[in-house]
């Protein structure tokens, strides 16, 4: 059994959908389960729909945008009388029905019920297109297979029940098409967290004892740096599970952190390959050691805030006051990406995803001296050398530097061009 995952870039327009068929024809379709994300930037569009629905403002235009996208996609792939038009119309009817009858004010619940239609529509279209060109397949509603709790937007998998259902109900001799990112809890839709489609692939691989998972992307594989930030990059041909988890921990976005754990447990190899150049072997993640080739790997986090905290009475920053600061960081949902402390000060590099930093600052400034540096960039270098650190320093002023055996982290105020 092989598990394939195609992300939003793989289904962003009709030509991209046709390319999925090209990939499957090239590698074969027997004993294969395909996990597919929402099309293009549709997750963002559905999130905008949630915002408009809750604000009771701009709802019709937000819904129209989503409809136009999917019907244009259909017109690029099918004749007007094709039955898939009816299926998509039914899904839009279910979406409108939910928004009309829903009485819940729980944002996370509403989010999951609405945003999930992106994956349902995407897979319905891809499944129909594959059948249209002669690639028979089973469309599976993943909500009946990945069973979770009701922690909406970050649902936890009930592994025992999920494994039982998947092993009993998935026909592993066929080509199966299903949704990423989604789960089900007592008849309600849940989601596994943003970018959770990779995780879905890992769940099915674990439950089916798959021989491999392949994530198909618009890059050659896992690179040692983001090509949008660095001019020169190298393909990492082999990565150990441990190294991949380390890179994910520091923020590398190619492989979702939760994906790797179930694969490592059963030693299922993960491949990251290009859906554009099918002759490239890409990157393999297996039970090996380190990376190959062993080159510095750069992970970049922009829009960081470096916060330095010290006691007003110049006393040592020890467990009591550090724990008080951490509690406030947790209360205000500030994600900590780097920690450094000395006798008199304690510094953290944080992400302010929820716009609550000013509230945090105002809350603790009466108890502590606090300085902040906004719009900083955190560079993490795995397998660093002196040249790698020097190259990062050229980008701006290093406010803080932290180095251990394998990893160097620098918080930089980048030069303004």
MOSUL-V216620 format. One record per backbone hydrogen bond with DSSP energy under -1.0 kcal/mol. CO is the residue of the C=O (numbers start at 1). NH is the residue of the N-H. E is the energy in kcal/mol with one decimal. If there is no record, write none. Layout:
co & nh & e
CO & NH & E
CO & NH & E
This chain:
co & nh & e
1 & 211 & -2.8
2 & 33 & -2.6
3 & 214 & -2.9
4 & 35 & -3.3
5 & 216 & -2.7
6 & 37 & -2.0
7 & 10 & -1.3
8 & 11 & -1.3
8 & 40 & -1.9
13 & 17 & -1.9
14 & 18 & -2.3
15 & 19 & -1.7
16 & 20 & -1.5
17 & 21 & -1.4
18 & 22 & -1.7
19 & 23 & -2.5
20 & 24 & -2.6
21 & 25 & -2.5
22 & 26 & -1.8
23 & 27 & -2.4
24 & 28 & -1.9
31 & 2 & -2.8
32 & 176 & -2.5
33 & 4 & -2.7
34 & 178 & -2.9
35 & 6 & -2.8
36 & 180 & -1.9
39 & 42 & -2.6
41 & 45 & -1.6
42 & 46 & -3.0
43 & 47 & -2.2
44 & 48 & -2.1
45 & 49 & -1.7
46 & 50 & -2.1
47 & 51 & -2.2
48 & 52 & -2.5
49 & 53 & -2.6
50 & 54 & -2.4
51 & 55 & -2.1
52 & 56 & -1.2
52 & 57 & -1.7
58 & 62 & -2.0
59 & 63 & -2.6
60 & 64 & -2.4
61 & 65 & -2.0
62 & 66 & -1.5
63 & 67 & -2.5
64 & 68 & -3.0
65 & 69 & -1.9
66 & 70 & -1.9
67 & 71 & -2.7
68 & 72 & -2.2
69 & 73 & -2.0
70 & 74 & -2.2
71 & 75 & -2.2
72 & 76 & -1.3
74 & 77 & -1.6
74 & 78 & -2.7
79 & 82 & -1.9
82 & 85 & -1.5
83 & 87 & -1.6
84 & 88 & -2.4
85 & 89 & -2.2
86 & 90 & -2.2
87 & 91 & -1.9
88 & 92 & -2.3
89 & 93 & -2.0
90 & 94 & -2.3
91 & 95 & -2.3
92 & 96 & -2.6
93 & 97 & -2.4
94 & 98 & -2.2
95 & 99 & -2.1
96 & 100 & -1.8
97 & 101 & -2.2
98 & 102 & -2.5
106 & 110 & -2.5
107 & 111 & -3.0
108 & 112 & -2.1
109 & 113 & -2.0
110 & 114 & -2.0
111 & 115 & -2.9
112 & 116 & -1.2
114 & 117 & -1.6
115 & 118 & -1.9
116 & 120 & -1.9
117 & 121 & -2.4
118 & 122 & -2.0
119 & 123 & -2.5
120 & 124 & -1.5
121 & 125 & -2.2
122 & 126 & -2.4
123 & 127 & -2.7
124 & 128 & -1.9
125 & 129 & -2.3
126 & 130 & -2.6
127 & 131 & -2.0
128 & 132 & -2.2
129 & 133 & -1.5
130 & 135 & -3.4
131 & 134 & -1.5
134 & 136 & -1.0
138 & 177 & -3.2
141 & 144 & -2.3
142 & 145 & -2.0
142 & 146 & -2.8
145 & 147 & -1.0
146 & 184 & -2.2
147 & 158 & -3.3
150 & 152 & -1.8
151 & 154 & -1.9
156 & 149 & -1.8
157 & 159 & -1.2
158 & 162 & -2.8
159 & 163 & -2.7
160 & 164 & -1.7
161 & 165 & -2.5
162 & 166 & -2.7
163 & 167 & -2.4
164 & 168 & -1.7
165 & 169 & -2.5
166 & 170 & -2.1
170 & 172 & -1.1
171 & 174 & -1.6
175 & 138 & -2.6
176 & 34 & -3.5
177 & 140 & -3.0
178 & 36 & -2.1
181 & 192 & -2.5
183 & 190 & -2.3
184 & 148 & -2.6
185 & 188 & -1.7
188 & 185 & -2.6
190 & 183 & -2.4
191 & 155 & -2.7
193 & 196 & -1.2
196 & 200 & -1.9
197 & 201 & -1.9
198 & 202 & -1.9
199 & 203 & -2.4
200 & 204 & -2.4
201 & 205 & -2.2
202 & 206 & -2.4
203 & 207 & -2.5
204 & 208 & -2.2
205 & 210 & -2.3
212 & 3 & -2.0
213 & 271 & -3.2
214 & 5 & -2.4
215 & 273 & -2.2
217 & 275 & -2.5
222 & 236 & -3.1
224 & 298 & -3.3
226 & 229 & -2.1
226 & 230 & -2.6
234 & 224 & -2.2
237 & 284 & -2.3
238 & 292 & -2.4
239 & 286 & -1.9
240 & 244 & -2.6
241 & 245 & -2.5
242 & 246 & -2.3
243 & 247 & -2.7
244 & 248 & -2.5
245 & 249 & -2.4
246 & 250 & -1.8
247 & 252 & -2.7
248 & 251 & -1.0
256 & 259 & -1.4
260 & 264 & -2.7
261 & 265 & -1.8
262 & 266 & -1.0
263 & 268 & -2.5
264 & 267 & -1.0
269 & 213 & -2.1
270 & 285 & -3.2
271 & 215 & -3.2
272 & 283 & -2.4
273 & 217 & -3.0
277 & 280 & -1.3
283 & 272 & -2.5
284 & 239 & -2.4
285 & 270 & -2.3
286 & 241 & -1.4
286 & 288 & -2.1
290 & 240 & -2.2
292 & 237 & -1.5
292 & 238 & -2.0
293 & 295 & -1.3
297 & 382 & -2.6
299 & 380 & -2.8
301 & 378 & -3.0
304 & 376 & -2.5
305 & 350 & -2.9
306 & 373 & -2.3
307 & 348 & -2.4
308 & 371 & -2.5
309 & 346 & -2.5
310 & 369 & -2.9
311 & 314 & -1.5
316 & 318 & -1.1
318 & 322 & -2.5
319 & 323 & -2.7
320 & 324 & -1.5
321 & 325 & -1.9
322 & 326 & -2.5
323 & 327 & -2.0
324 & 328 & -1.6
325 & 329 & -2.3
326 & 330 & -2.3
327 & 331 & -2.6
328 & 332 & -2.1
329 & 334 & -2.6
330 & 333 & -1.6
335 & 351 & -2.1
338 & 349 & -2.1
340 & 347 & -3.9
343 & 317 & -2.7
345 & 342 & -3.0
346 & 309 & -3.0
347 & 340 & -2.6
348 & 307 & -3.2
349 & 337 & -3.4
350 & 305 & -2.4
351 & 335 & -1.5
352 & 355 & -1.2
356 & 360 & -2.1
357 & 361 & -3.1
358 & 362 & -2.6
359 & 363 & -1.8
360 & 364 & -1.9
361 & 365 & -1.5
364 & 368 & -2.1
369 & 310 & -2.5
371 & 308 & -2.8
373 & 306 & -2.5
376 & 304 & -2.9
377 & 412 & -3.1
378 & 301 & -2.3
379 & 410 & -2.6
380 & 299 & -2.7
381 & 408 & -2.2
382 & 297 & -2.6
385 & 389 & -1.9
386 & 390 & -2.4
387 & 391 & -2.4
388 & 392 & -1.6
389 & 393 & -2.3
390 & 394 & -1.4
392 & 395 & -1.8
393 & 396 & -1.4
395 & 415 & -2.7
397 & 413 & -2.8
400 & 411 & -2.4
402 & 409 & -3.1
406 & 383 & -2.5
407 & 404 & -2.8
408 & 381 & -3.2
409 & 402 & -2.7
410 & 379 & -2.9
411 & 399 & -2.7
411 & 400 & -1.2
412 & 377 & -2.6
413 & 397 & -1.8
